[in-house]
Amino acid sequence: MAIGFALLSISPLHEKEVYNTLKNQIVEITEVHPLFGEYDILVKIECSDIDAVGDVVIKKIRSLQGVMDTKTLIGTKSLAGEP
């Protein structure tokens, strides 16, 4: 299991539409949080591997009308160790 986080910049007037699409139509996205500041939305992505996280960002998120920019972060277990 790979976990990624994506910070999204959304063009004005598209925030609600993008938020609803992320929350309701992309099954790999498990959390969606609206933000104030440099980025507009934070999403948590859960996939089988890192490449699949990248595919979700490139093919499903960046292709949405209104998404202007993304910054993707990949989670790690290195600090917590293996269970």
VEXFIFI-120389 format. One record per residue: residue number from 1; x, y, z of N, C-alpha, C, CB in turn. Coordinates in steps of 0.02 Angstrom, whole numbers, plus 50000, padded with zeros to 5 digits. Glycine has a CB too. Layout:
N
+-----+-------+-------+-------+-------+-------+-------+-------+-------+-------+-------+-------+-------+
| num |  n.c1 |  n.c2 |  n.c3 | ca.c1 | ca.c2 | ca.c3 |  c.c1 |  c.c2 |  c.c3 | cb.c1 | cb.c2 | cb.c3 |
+-----+-------+-------+-------+-------+-------+-------+-------+-------+-------+-------+-------+-------+
| NUM |     X |     Y |     Z |     X |     Y |     Z |     X |     Y |     Z |     X |     Y |     Z |
...
+-----+-------+-------+-------+-------+-------+-------+-------+-------+-------+-------+-------+-------+
This chain:
83
+-----+-------+-------+-------+-------+-------+-------+-------+-------+-------+-------+-------+-------+
| num |  n.c1 |  n.c2 |  n.c3 | ca.c1 | ca.c2 | ca.c3 |  c.c1 |  c.c2 |  c.c3 | cb.c1 | cb.c2 | cb.c3 |
+-----+-------+-------+-------+-------+-------+-------+-------+-------+-------+-------+-------+-------+
|   1 | 50042 | 49941 | 50000 | 50000 | 50000 | 50000 | 50044 | 50062 | 50000 | 49952 | 50000 | 50061 |
|   2 | 50030 | 50108 | 49956 | 50065 | 50171 | 49952 | 50016 | 50227 | 49968 | 50098 | 50182 | 49881 |
|   3 | 50040 | 50276 | 50006 | 49999 | 50333 | 50024 | 50033 | 50395 | 49998 | 49988 | 50337 | 50101 |
|   4 | 49994 | 50437 | 49965 | 50019 | 50501 | 49940 | 49973 | 50557 | 49961 | 50026 | 50500 | 49864 |
|   5 | 50001 | 50616 | 49963 | 49963 | 50677 | 49977 | 49975 | 50725 | 49920 | 49983 | 50708 | 50047 |
|   6 | 49923 | 50757 | 49897 | 49931 | 50806 | 49843 | 49901 | 50872 | 49865 | 49897 | 50781 | 49777 |
|   7 | 49941 | 50924 | 49856 | 49919 | 50993 | 49868 | 49899 | 51022 | 49801 | 49975 | 51036 | 49903 |
|   8 | 49839 | 51049 | 49797 | 49812 | 51071 | 49733 | 49799 | 51146 | 49732 | 49748 | 51034 | 49716 |
|   9 | 49817 | 51178 | 49678 | 49798 | 51248 | 49665 | 49741 | 51246 | 49614 | 49859 | 51291 | 49638 |
|  10 | 49686 | 51278 | 49632 | 49626 | 51277 | 49591 | 49611 | 51347 | 49566 | 49565 | 51248 | 49630 |
|  11 | 49592 | 51353 | 49503 | 49575 | 51418 | 49476 | 49510 | 51444 | 49509 | 49566 | 51415 | 49399 |
|  12 | 49505 | 51509 | 49517 | 49446 | 51537 | 49550 | 49382 | 51515 | 49515 | 49450 | 51614 | 49550 |
|  13 | 49330 | 51507 | 49554 | 49263 | 51487 | 49532 | 49257 | 51412 | 49517 | 49243 | 51526 | 49471 |
|  14 | 49312 | 51373 | 49522 | 49308 | 51301 | 49510 | 49317 | 51261 | 49573 | 49360 | 51281 | 49459 |
|  15 | 49327 | 51293 | 49631 | 49343 | 51258 | 49692 | 49291 | 51206 | 49711 | 49352 | 51307 | 49748 |
|  16 | 49228 | 51226 | 49712 | 49174 | 51181 | 49734 | 49166 | 51122 | 49686 | 49108 | 51219 | 49739 |
|  17 | 49170 | 51135 | 49621 | 49163 | 51081 | 49571 | 49220 | 51031 | 49577 | 49162 | 51111 | 49500 |
|  18 | 49281 | 51055 | 49584 | 49339 | 51010 | 49591 | 49334 | 50971 | 49656 | 49405 | 51051 | 49588 |
|  19 | 49317 | 51005 | 49710 | 49310 | 50972 | 49775 | 49261 | 50914 | 49771 | 49287 | 51023 | 49829 |
|  20 | 49202 | 50927 | 49742 | 49151 | 50874 | 49737 | 49173 | 50816 | 49694 | 49087 | 50903 | 49709 |
|  21 | 49208 | 50830 | 49639 | 49233 | 50777 | 49596 | 49285 | 50735 | 49633 | 49264 | 50806 | 49532 |
|  22 | 49331 | 50767 | 49667 | 49383 | 50731 | 49704 | 49351 | 50687 | 49758 | 49433 | 50780 | 49736 |
|  23 | 49303 | 50713 | 49793 | 49272 | 50678 | 49849 | 49227 | 50620 | 49827 | 49231 | 50726 | 49891 |
|  24 | 49194 | 50628 | 49771 | 49142 | 50580 | 49752 | 49158 | 50535 | 49692 | 49080 | 50616 | 49737 |
|  25 | 49210 | 50552 | 49652 | 49219 | 50514 | 49590 | 49286 | 50479 | 49583 | 49209 | 50559 | 49533 |
|  26 | 49334 | 50494 | 49626 | 49399 | 50462 | 49620 | 49408 | 50417 | 49681 | 49458 | 50515 | 49615 |
|  27 | 49400 | 50352 | 49672 | 49398 | 50305 | 49728 | 49463 | 50301 | 49767 | 49380 | 50236 | 49703 |
|  28 | 49519 | 50315 | 49735 | 49584 | 50312 | 49769 | 49594 | 50370 | 49819 | 49640 | 50312 | 49718 |
|  29 | 49554 | 50421 | 49812 | 49559 | 50478 | 49858 | 49516 | 50463 | 49919 | 49537 | 50545 | 49824 |
|  30 | 49550 | 50459 | 49977 | 49515 | 50440 | 50039 | 49499 | 50500 | 50083 | 49557 | 50391 | 50078 |
|  31 | 49532 | 50556 | 50072 | 49517 | 50617 | 50110 | 49525 | 50678 | 50065 | 49564 | 50623 | 50172 |
|  32 | 49481 | 50727 | 50075 | 49485 | 50790 | 50038 | 49475 | 50846 | 50089 | 49431 | 50793 | 49980 |
|  33 | 49523 | 50893 | 50090 | 49520 | 50949 | 50138 | 49530 | 51015 | 50102 | 49574 | 50940 | 50193 |
|  34 | 49480 | 51060 | 50107 | 49490 | 51128 | 50080 | 49539 | 51166 | 50125 | 49422 | 51166 | 50074 |
|  35 | 49579 | 51209 | 50096 | 49630 | 51246 | 50132 | 49626 | 51321 | 50119 | 49700 | 51220 | 50114 |
|  36 | 49654 | 51360 | 50164 | 49668 | 51430 | 50152 | 49743 | 51436 | 50148 | 49638 | 51476 | 50208 |
|  37 | 49768 | 51477 | 50103 | 49840 | 51487 | 50097 | 49863 | 51476 | 50026 | 49876 | 51440 | 50143 |
|  38 | 49924 | 51452 | 50019 | 49955 | 51444 | 49954 | 49918 | 51393 | 49911 | 50028 | 51422 | 49962 |
|  39 | 49892 | 51340 | 49942 | 49855 | 51288 | 49905 | 49782 | 51290 | 49926 | 49886 | 51218 | 49919 |
|  40 | 49739 | 51263 | 49882 | 49667 | 51266 | 49894 | 49637 | 51202 | 49921 | 49633 | 51284 | 49830 |
|  41 | 49667 | 51145 | 49902 | 49640 | 51080 | 49924 | 49699 | 51033 | 49938 | 49593 | 51049 | 49869 |
|  42 | 49691 | 50992 | 49991 | 49737 | 50938 | 50007 | 49699 | 50872 | 50001 | 49767 | 50946 | 50079 |
|  43 | 49728 | 50824 | 49965 | 49696 | 50758 | 49959 | 49744 | 50704 | 49983 | 49674 | 50745 | 49887 |
|  44 | 49716 | 50651 | 50011 | 49754 | 50591 | 50029 | 49736 | 50537 | 49978 | 49738 | 50568 | 50103 |
|  45 | 49787 | 50505 | 49950 | 49778 | 50455 | 49898 | 49806 | 50389 | 49923 | 49813 | 50477 | 49832 |
|  46 | 49767 | 50336 | 49918 | 49789 | 50269 | 49938 | 49786 | 50223 | 49878 | 49747 | 50241 | 49997 |
|  47 | 49844 | 50193 | 49861 | 49848 | 50149 | 49803 | 49892 | 50088 | 49819 | 49877 | 50187 | 49741 |
|  48 | 49897 | 50043 | 49772 | 49936 | 49983 | 49781 | 50011 | 49996 | 49782 | 49920 | 49933 | 49728 |
|  49 | 50034 | 50046 | 49745 | 50105 | 50063 | 49743 | 50115 | 50135 | 49723 | 50143 | 50016 | 49695 |
|  50 | 50178 | 50158 | 49726 | 50194 | 50228 | 49712 | 50176 | 50247 | 49640 | 50268 | 50241 | 49724 |
|  51 | 50187 | 50202 | 49593 | 50170 | 50217 | 49523 | 50096 | 50230 | 49515 | 50192 | 50161 | 49477 |
|  52 | 50055 | 50193 | 49552 | 49982 | 50203 | 49547 | 49962 | 50271 | 49576 | 49945 | 50146 | 49585 |
|  53 | 49996 | 50293 | 49629 | 49983 | 50360 | 49656 | 49997 | 50412 | 49602 | 50027 | 50374 | 49719 |
|  54 | 50054 | 50405 | 49568 | 50071 | 50451 | 49513 | 50020 | 50451 | 49458 | 50139 | 50432 | 49485 |
|  55 | 49994 | 50392 | 49441 | 49943 | 50388 | 49389 | 49880 | 50425 | 49409 | 49926 | 50315 | 49374 |
|  56 | 49860 | 50419 | 49473 | 49800 | 50455 | 49496 | 49811 | 50530 | 49489 | 49784 | 50436 | 49570 |
|  57 | 49869 | 50554 | 49510 | 49882 | 50626 | 49507 | 49882 | 50649 | 49434 | 49949 | 50643 | 49541 |
|  58 | 49918 | 50614 | 49392 | 49926 | 50636 | 49322 | 49862 | 50627 | 49282 | 49983 | 50599 | 49289 |
|  59 | 49832 | 50568 | 49286 | 49776 | 50552 | 49242 | 49707 | 50574 | 49269 | 49775 | 50479 | 49229 |
|  60 | 49699 | 50574 | 49335 | 49633 | 50588 | 49363 | 49626 | 50657 | 49394 | 49616 | 50536 | 49414 |
|  61 | 49680 | 50682 | 49426 | 49675 | 50746 | 49460 | 49695 | 50804 | 49413 | 49719 | 50747 | 49522 |
|  62 | 49753 | 50799 | 49383 | 49777 | 50854 | 49340 | 49733 | 50865 | 49279 | 49847 | 50840 | 49317 |
|  63 | 49695 | 50815 | 49260 | 49652 | 50821 | 49201 | 49587 | 50857 | 49216 | 49637 | 50753 | 49172 |
|  64 | 49572 | 50870 | 49280 | 49510 | 50904 | 49297 | 49512 | 50978 | 49279 | 49495 | 50896 | 49372 |
|  65 | 49458 | 51002 | 49250 | 49454 | 51072 | 49234 | 49457 | 51113 | 49298 | 49389 | 51088 | 49195 |
|  66 | 49501 | 51162 | 49300 | 49509 | 51204 | 49358 | 49571 | 51189 | 49399 | 49449 | 51197 | 49401 |
|  67 | 49600 | 51129 | 49391 | 49662 | 51113 | 49427 | 49720 | 51146 | 49389 | 49672 | 51036 | 49433 |
|  68 | 49753 | 51193 | 49423 | 49807 | 51231 | 49390 | 49875 | 51202 | 49406 | 49804 | 51304 | 49411 |
|  69 | 49884 | 51175 | 49467 | 49950 | 51151 | 49488 | 49942 | 51100 | 49543 | 49995 | 51210 | 49512 |
|  70 | 49989 | 51053 | 49547 | 49989 | 51004 | 49600 | 50059 | 50996 | 49629 | 49963 | 50936 | 49575 |
|  71 | 50061 | 50978 | 49692 | 50124 | 50960 | 49725 | 50110 | 50895 | 49761 | 50150 | 51016 | 49774 |
|  72 | 50146 | 50842 | 49742 | 50133 | 50776 | 49769 | 50186 | 50755 | 49819 | 50127 | 50725 | 49713 |
|  73 | 50164 | 50727 | 49874 | 50208 | 50702 | 49927 | 50192 | 50628 | 49938 | 50200 | 50743 | 49993 |
|  74 | 50243 | 50587 | 49943 | 50234 | 50515 | 49954 | 50249 | 50499 | 50027 | 50280 | 50474 | 49907 |
|  75 | 50203 | 50463 | 50060 | 50212 | 50444 | 50129 | 50262 | 50387 | 50137 | 50145 | 50425 | 50159 |
|  76 | 50291 | 50383 | 50197 | 50340 | 50331 | 50212 | 50328 | 50303 | 50281 | 50411 | 50358 | 50206 |
|  77 | 50349 | 50241 | 50292 | 50345 | 50210 | 50358 | 50412 | 50210 | 50393 | 50319 | 50139 | 50351 |
|  78 | 50462 | 50243 | 50365 | 50530 | 50238 | 50390 | 50537 | 50264 | 50462 | 50577 | 50276 | 50346 |
|  79 | 50497 | 50313 | 50482 | 50502 | 50338 | 50550 | 50464 | 50294 | 50600 | 50476 | 50409 | 50553 |
|  80 | 50409 | 50265 | 50577 | 50368 | 50224 | 50621 | 50392 | 50152 | 50623 | 50295 | 50226 | 50598 |
|  81 | 50429 | 50130 | 50572 | 50450 | 50060 | 50568 | 50394 | 50015 | 50544 | 50475 | 50037 | 50636 |
|  82 | 50411 | 49955 | 50532 | 50361 | 49906 | 50510 | 50325 | 49877 | 50570 | 50395 | 49849 | 50469 |
|  83 | 50260 | 49866 | 50564 | 50221 | 49838 | 50621 | 50239 | 49766 | 50635 | 50146 | 49842 | 50606 |
+-----+-------+-------+-------+-------+-------+-------+-------+-------+-------+-------+-------+-------+
